[in-house]
Amino acid sequence: MKGILDRIEDDLYAVILVEEERLELILPANRLPAGSKVNSWFTIYAENGQLAVTLDDETSFIREKQTEELMARLRKRKKVAALSGSRRNPDSLMRIWISSLSDS
């Protein structure tokens, strides 16, 4: 299964979100693989009755690029809206559906 490092709390605990299992893993931060940082992706599997966490550099790279592309599209859309004089109702809810983020 795959998980993303969501945060490190009090420099002691790492919180890894595993979306496909809908769970949150909390482990000592010092058990993270070398090079881990917030938004790093991991492959998580059982090994000898314990969970093993390995850094997934490929997924981390792909997801970072997807995020950058999405942010660039949003910034471009914002510029176009500003240039056209478009104004939104401040009471309206803005929903952004992200359908391009899938496990690869």
C-alpha positions as CSV (number, residue, x, y, z in Angstrom):
1,M,0.0,0.0,0.0
2,K,1.0,3.6,-0.5
3,G,1.1,6.4,2.0
4,I,2.1,10.1,2.2
5,L,3.9,11.8,5.1
6,D,1.3,14.3,6.2
7,R,3.2,15.8,9.1
8,I,5.6,15.4,11.9
9,E,4.3,16.2,15.3
10,D,6.5,17.7,18.0
11,D,9.6,16.3,16.1
12,L,8.7,12.9,17.6
13,Y,5.9,11.3,15.6
14,A,5.4,10.9,11.9
15,V,1.8,10.8,10.6
16,I,1.4,8.9,7.3
17,L,-2.0,8.9,5.5
18,V,-2.9,5.8,3.6
19,E,-5.9,6.8,1.5
20,E,-6.7,3.4,0.0
21,E,-7.1,1.9,3.4
22,R,-8.6,5.1,4.9
23,L,-6.2,5.1,7.8
24,E,-3.6,7.2,9.5
25,L,-0.3,5.5,10.6
26,I,1.6,7.2,13.5
27,L,5.1,6.0,14.1
28,P,8.2,7.4,15.7
29,A,9.8,10.0,13.4
30,N,13.2,8.4,13.8
31,R,11.9,5.3,12.1
32,L,11.3,7.1,8.8
33,P,13.7,6.3,5.9
34,A,16.6,8.7,5.3
35,G,15.5,11.6,3.0
36,S,11.9,11.6,4.2
37,K,10.1,14.9,4.3
38,V,6.5,16.2,4.4
39,N,4.7,15.1,1.2
40,S,7.1,12.2,0.7
41,W,5.4,9.0,-0.5
42,F,6.1,5.6,0.9
43,T,5.4,1.9,0.1
44,I,4.2,0.2,3.2
45,Y,4.1,-3.6,3.6
46,A,4.2,-6.2,6.3
47,E,7.6,-7.9,6.9
48,N,8.2,-10.4,9.7
49,G,5.0,-9.4,11.5
50,Q,5.9,-5.7,11.4
51,L,5.2,-2.8,9.0
52,A,8.1,-1.8,6.8
53,V,8.1,1.7,5.3
54,T,10.3,2.5,2.3
55,L,10.6,5.8,0.5
56,D,8.9,5.8,-2.9
57,D,10.9,8.5,-4.8
58,E,9.1,7.8,-8.1
59,T,5.6,8.4,-6.7
60,S,6.9,11.4,-4.8
61,F,8.3,12.9,-8.0
62,I,5.1,12.2,-10.0
63,R,2.8,13.7,-7.4
64,E,5.0,16.8,-7.0
65,K,4.8,17.4,-10.7
66,Q,1.0,16.9,-10.8
67,T,0.7,19.4,-8.0
68,E,2.9,21.9,-9.8
69,E,0.9,21.5,-13.0
70,L,-2.4,22.0,-11.1
71,M,-1.2,25.1,-9.3
72,A,0.0,26.6,-12.7
73,R,-3.4,26.0,-14.2
74,L,-5.1,27.5,-11.2
75,R,-2.9,30.6,-11.3
76,K,-3.5,31.0,-15.1
77,R,-7.3,30.7,-14.5
78,K,-7.0,33.3,-11.8
79,K,-5.2,35.7,-14.1
80,V,-7.7,35.3,-16.9
81,A,-10.6,35.9,-14.4
82,A,-8.8,39.1,-13.1
83,L,-8.2,40.4,-16.6
84,S,-11.8,39.8,-17.7
85,G,-13.1,41.7,-14.6
86,S,-15.0,38.7,-13.4
87,R,-16.2,38.9,-9.9
88,R,-17.6,36.1,-7.9
89,N,-20.2,36.2,-5.3
90,P,-18.3,36.1,-1.9
91,D,-21.0,33.9,-0.5
92,S,-20.6,31.3,-3.2
93,L,-18.7,28.1,-2.6
94,M,-15.8,27.3,-4.8
95,R,-15.4,23.6,-5.5
96,I,-12.4,22.2,-7.2
97,W,-12.7,18.6,-8.4
98,I,-9.4,16.8,-8.8
99,S,-9.8,13.8,-11.0
100,S,-6.3,13.5,-12.4
101,L,-4.7,12.3,-9.1
102,S,-4.8,8.5,-9.3
103,D,-2.5,5.8,-8.1
104,S,-0.1,4.9,-10.9
